Amino acid sequence: MGIGASIFLIALGAIFAFAVQADLGWLNLSVVGWVLMLTGIVSLLVTLYFWNRGRRAVVATPARGNRVVTERVVPAQGQPVVQEYREVRQPGRPV
C-alpha cells in the first residue's frame, strides 16, 4: 500500500469512528473506523520504512594512498617523449 492509500484509510476510519452515528445492530461502525485507522497507520509506517531503507548513503572505500609514478618511459623509435607525471589521490575524494 502506498502513502495515499494509507491516508485514505485513516481518513475513512476517522469518519466512521467520529462522524457517523448509525445503528446497524450487527455492525459497530465505531469499531470499524478504529480498525481502519489502525490499518492505515501501520501501512503508512511500513511504507515509510521501506522507502527510507532504499535511500541509505553509499560509503566508498578510500584510495590506497598517495601514488607517485617515478619510472621513466623510454619512447619507441620516432614516438614523442612521454613526460614523467605525478598522481596524488587524497582519501575521501572520488577517483
N, C-alpha and C positions, 0 to 999 in steps of 0.2 A: 504494500500500500504506500502511496506517496503522501506528501505533506498536505496536499489539497484534500484528499480523501479523509485523512486524519482530522483535519479541521472541520470538515463537513460532518463527520460522526460526532465530534464534540459539540458542535452547534445543534445538531438534531437531537442529541441526548439532552442538552440543556433545555431545549424547547419541550421535549416530553416530560422532563423532570420538574420544571418550574412553571411552564406556561399553560399546559393542557390540564383541564380539570374535568376529565371524562371518567365515567364509571362503567367499565365493561364487564365487571363481575369476575370473569375468569382471567383477566389480564390487568396487572397493575402497571400503568404507564409510567409511574414514577420510577419503579424498579427498572423498567426497560430503558428509560432515559439515563439512569445511573450506569447501567451496563454499557450503553452506547458511548457515554462519556469516558468511561474507563478504557474501553477498547480503543477509542480514538487517541487517548493519551499514551497508551502503551505502544500503539502503532507509530505515533509521532516520535516517541523516544527511540524506537528501533530504527526507524528511517534515518533520523539524525545520526545515530551511532554508525550506521553503515555508510552514510555519506562522509562522515569525518574520518572513518577508518581508511578510506582510499586516498585521502589528501595529506598523508604524512610526508614530511620532508625527506628527500633523498640525501643521505650522507655519503659524500665522495671520499675516497681514500686519498690522503695527501701524496704528493710526489715523493719519490725516494730520496730526494735531497738535491743539492746543487751538483750539476754535472758540467764539467769543463772539458771540452774537446781540445786536446793539445797536439795530437799527432798530425803531422803534415801529410798532405795528399800529393803524391807525385803525379803530375799530369801525363797523359799519354802523348805520343808524338803528334804535334800540331794542334793540341787541345789547349784551351785557355787555362791559366793557372787558377786553381781554386784556393781562395784565401782562408786562413785559419779563422774560426769564429768561436764565440763563447756563448754557451747556452746556460742560463741560470733559471731554475724553477723555484719559485717560492712556495712554501707549504700553505695550503688553504686556497690557493688560486687555481682556477681551471687551466688545463694544459691547452 
